[in-house]
Amino acid sequence: MILILLKSALGLGQILIFNLILYIRIATMEHQTSLRTNLQLGIYKVIDPVVKVLIKLGLTPNVVTTIGFMLNLGVAVIFIIGAEEGNRGDLTYVGWAGALILFAGLFDMLDGQVARLGNMKSTFGALYDSVLDRYSELVMFLGICYYLVAHHYFLSSIFAFIALIGSMMVSYVRARAEGLGVDIKGGLMQRPERVITLGLFAMLCGVTSLYIGGNYKLYVPGIKFHVFETMSIFTFPIVALAILTNATAIRRLIDAKKALSKK
């Protein structure tokens, strides 16, 4: 069991590099496949019964959006409590925070569907959703950075901050382009991908620590420092986010330039 987990963790770096190369290749293509759209539609079919229940309960899209934001505040609280009360080897806080990230992310889809199926679309609702999405991401990364710094993962905290910058710029480039009359939505690391990546790997980190321990470290002969530790299951994807979010922002900027030059 431990060997399988270690091999999987060591292969994570190769997977991330492969995904980066693949992303660069995709960025040069004029048209992307509809895989993401089809997946999104499939998820909507699954959550629509829940959406209908929320509508019957009288919940508005803005209320659903607010609930999602409050849950993300909870994510930050879990990370901060883990920083203050937990120790470096206790990664259960990371696991629980990851589970809550995924649960809170569900409300990102629910609010839009409540607006569509309940015929409650509004211009302010779209603005409110966008603003609270940014606040949600900011407070989530605040908790992550606080946790990493408190437990002396200084390099990882820097990458987390870079990932935060990239995440904000992905949204800003799109919003600014739309203000100039250009619709830019492409890119690999949009908000759903970021939420799933952080939530999934944080939860996996917490679960894995129960089997191999939170302080596990892997050393390679000839290298003085460890090349992997349990926390790497969470920090490696953060490094990937730091790269890919900024790559997405740059790609959107390039796409916006092309679109603006045609006007």
N, C-alpha and C positions, 0 to 999 in steps of 0.2 A: 504493500500500500504506500509506504513512504517513498520507495524507489520510483513508483509511478508518479507521485506528486512532484518529486524532484525533477524527473525527466520533463514533466509538463512545464514546470517553472523555468527550467533552463531553455526550453524551446520557445518560451514566450518572447524572449528578445528577438529570436529569428522571425517569429510570426509578425512582430511589430515592424521590423525592418522590411519584411516582404509586403506588409500592408502599405507602408510608406511609398515603396517603389510602385506598387499597383496604383496608389492614389495619384502619383505624379503622372503615370501613363494615362489614367482616366481623365486627368485635368486637361490633356491635350486634345481630347475628343470633342467634337461639336455637340454630340447628343449622348446622354446617359441612358442606360436601360431603365425600365420602369419598375425594377425590383423593389425599390424603396416605396414607391407609390402603392404597388400591389400589396406589400406587407402592411402598410398603413391601413389600407382598406380592409384587409383581413382582420386587423386588430379592432377596427371600428365595428365590424360585424359581431365580434365577441363582446364588446363593451356596451353595445346599443341597448341590450336589456337593462343593464345597470343605469344607463342614461335615462331611459324611460321611467324607471323607478324614482330617480332624482327629480325628474320633471313633475311626477305625480305628487311628490313630497313638497313641491313648491319651491325648490331650490333654483335660484337664478344662476346664470353663468358667472356673474361677479362673485357670488357666494362660493361657488365651487373653486374659482380662482383663489379666493382668499383662504379657503381651507388648504389648498395646495401650498400656499405661501407659509401658513402656520406650521404645516408639517415640515417644511424645509428649515424653519426656525428650530424645530425639534431636532433636526439632523445636526445643526450647529451646536445645540445644547448637549447632545450626546457626545460629540467630539470634545467639547470643552470639559465636560465632566470626566471623560476618559483621560484627558490631559492632566486634570487636577487631582483626581482620585485614583486613577489606574496607574500601573507601572508599565515600563517599556515592553515587557513580555506579555502583558494582558491585552490581547487584540480582540476580545469579545466586544468592546465598545465599537471598534471599526466594523465588525460584522453586523451589529445591530443598526449602526448608522447606515450601512449599505442597504439593508433591508428597507429602512425608512426612506432612503433616497428613491428606491424603485417604487415604493408605494406612493410617495409624493408625486413622482413623475407621472403616475397614472392620472392624476388630476389635471395634468397639462393637456391630456387628450379629452378628458371628460368635459371640461368647460366649453371647449369648442363644439363638441357634439351636442351638449345641452342647448347651446345657442342655436345650432342648426335645426335639430329635431324639434325643439320647443318654439321655433320661430321667435327667438329673443335676441337676434343679432342687433348690435348697435355699434356706432362708431366709437363711442366712449368705452364700450366693453372691449373692443379690440385694443384700444390704447391701454386700458387698465390691465388686461392680460399681459401685454408686452412689458409694461413697467414692472409688474409683480414677478414676471419671469426673470427679469434682470436682478431684482432684489433677492429672489430666491437663490439664484446662482451665486450672488455675492455673499450672502450669509452662509451658504453651504461651503464655499471655498474658505471663508473666514474660519469656520470650524475646522476644516481640514488643515489649513496652515497653522492654526493655533496648536492643534494636536501634534503635528510634525515638529514644530519648533520646541514644544514642551518636552518631547521625548528625544530631542537632539538629532532629528532627521533633517539637518539643516539644508543639505543639497536638495533633498526631495521637496522641502518647503519652497525653495527657489523655483523649482520646476512647477510646483503647484501654483505659484503666483504667476508664472509665465503662462500656464494653462488658463488661468483666470483672465489675463490680458487678452489672450487669443479668443476666449469665449465671448468676451465683451466686444471685441473688434469684429467678430463674425456677424453679430447682431447689428453693430453700428454701421458697418459698410452697407448692409442690406437696407437699413432704415434711411441712410443718407442717399443711397442710390434711388430709392423709391421717392424721396423728396425731390429728386431731379427728374422724375418721370421714367425711371428704369426699374424693371422688376428683376431682382437678382435673388435666386433661391438655391442655387447649386452648391455643391460642396459635400465632403464626406462627413465632417464632424459638426453637424447641426445639433441643436439642443437635444433631440431625442437620443441621438447617438452618444452624446456626452453623459446624459443621465444614466443610460444603460451601462456604459463603460464603467463609470465611477461606482454605481450601485452594485453591479454584478461582481466586480473584482474586490470591492470592499467586503461584501458578504462572503465571498470565497476565501478571502484572507482570514476573516474571523473563524470560519468553519475549519480551515486547514490547520489553524493554530491549535485546535482541540486535538488534532492527531499527531502533529510533529512538534508542537510546542511553539510558543510565541518568540522564544529566544534562539530558535534554530538558526545556525549559520553554516554555509557550505564553503569550504576552502579548496582551492586547486593548488596542487604542488607547484612551487616556483613563484606563486603570487602571495604577497605578504598579507593582503587584506581579503576578506571573504567576498565571493562573487555573487552570493545569493543569501538572503535571509527570509524568514517567513513574511515580514513586512513588505518584501519586494513584490509579492503578489498584488499589492495595492499600489506601490510606488512606481513600478515599471509602467503600468498603464497611464499613470499621471505624466510620466515623461513623454509617452506617446501622445497624450492629449496636448501637452505643451507644444509639440512639433506640429501635429495635425490641425489643431485649431487655428494656429497662425498661418499655416499653409492654406487652409480654407478661406481665411480672411483675405490673404493675398490673391488667391484665385478669384474670389468675388470682385476684388478691386480690378483685376485684369479684365474680367467679363464685363464689368461696368464701363470700363474705358472703351472696350470694343462697341458696346451698345450705344454709348454716348457719341462716339465718332460717327455713327450711322444716322444720327438725328439731324 
